[in-house]
Amino acid sequence: MAPDPEKNFGVGFVHPEVPVSWLKRDLLLFANSIGATEDELHFLYELHPSFAAFPTYPIILPFKHTDTDVIDFYARNSSTPIPGVPKFDSKRVVDGERKIILLHPIPLSSAGRTFVSRTIVLGVYDKGAPGSVVETETQLLEKLPGGDEKVYSKVIGSAFFVKQGGWGGPKGPKGVNYPPPEGKKADVSFSHATTKTSALLYRLNGDYNPLHASPEAGAKMGFGGAIMHGLYSWNTTCHGILKALGGSDPANMREFAARFASPVLPGDVLETDVWVLDGEGEWREVRFVTKVKGGKVCLSNGRAMVRLVAGKKESKL
């Protein structure tokens, strides 16, 4: 069935704004959960003179909201249907791709200020029998006196609703690929070992999807058991790149993006190869690929904009 050209299929729909909040303790937990180490106390110790949020922390706030306790993940994520498209089942959804654009460093706490998460639908695409894709832009913004707003970050993301296609929507544009340079050895390589409890720690940031805790939920999705959050691998890889190339300085990461190519299981070891592209100026584009040791690529289409610390391009972790 061909899509109706008169319909926008949810494009431009703005979800109700969600109040979000965080404390220093939340920043400490996030940094701990994504692999920050004892030589990065500016992420792990609130009294450090350069204490700062890890730059991708805003990625968790659309899950966390203002919560101080666990929530019903499925109930929250099925609460606002998108006009003009079917109501998708949030129990059968996986991440497709995420890109964060960092505009300003966030404060160490939201206390005494008003922050919201605003999500705008960019597209809803019908991929037939495999499922449907919902692409969104999520902004972290502060409400300022006088009605002004300050946007701190933008996240372009896609969610894949498994086996929920065939409803007559548009197929969507062909994805753009960002491969590493051919025939060039990686400039930086590093590994990150997950544990059997890594996902159980990471979920305490506010992403309580049962898929990452319950073997039963994972089995129903066809994974044979619980799997790691895609954003866990995404964030740990960002941490590795910032540490290797940007001296662990949060000001040295401007953009970060990757496609979720295959699942990661608790206990897997992640191996990342990074290439710094030729260019001039303080900001350099890098490409990267993350694989499960002995297995498949789990993060593809990896790219970031990093300000290089002198001498870091040739380093090996």
LINVENVEN-V399312 format. One record per helix or strand. SS is the DSSP state (2 for helix, 1 for strand). FROM is the first residue (numbers start at 1). TO is the last residue. If there is no record, write none. Layout:
SS,FROM,TO / SS,FROM,TO
This chain:
1,14,14 / 1,18,20 / 2,24,33 / 2,41,44 / 2,55,64 / 2,73,77 / 2,90,92 / 1,93,102 / 1,114,126 / 2,128,130 / 1,131,143 / 2,145,147 / 1,149,162 / 1,188,193 / 2,198,205 / 2,210,212 / 2,215,220 / 2,230,245 / 2,250,252 / 1,253,260 / 1,269,276 / 1,283,292 / 1,297,307
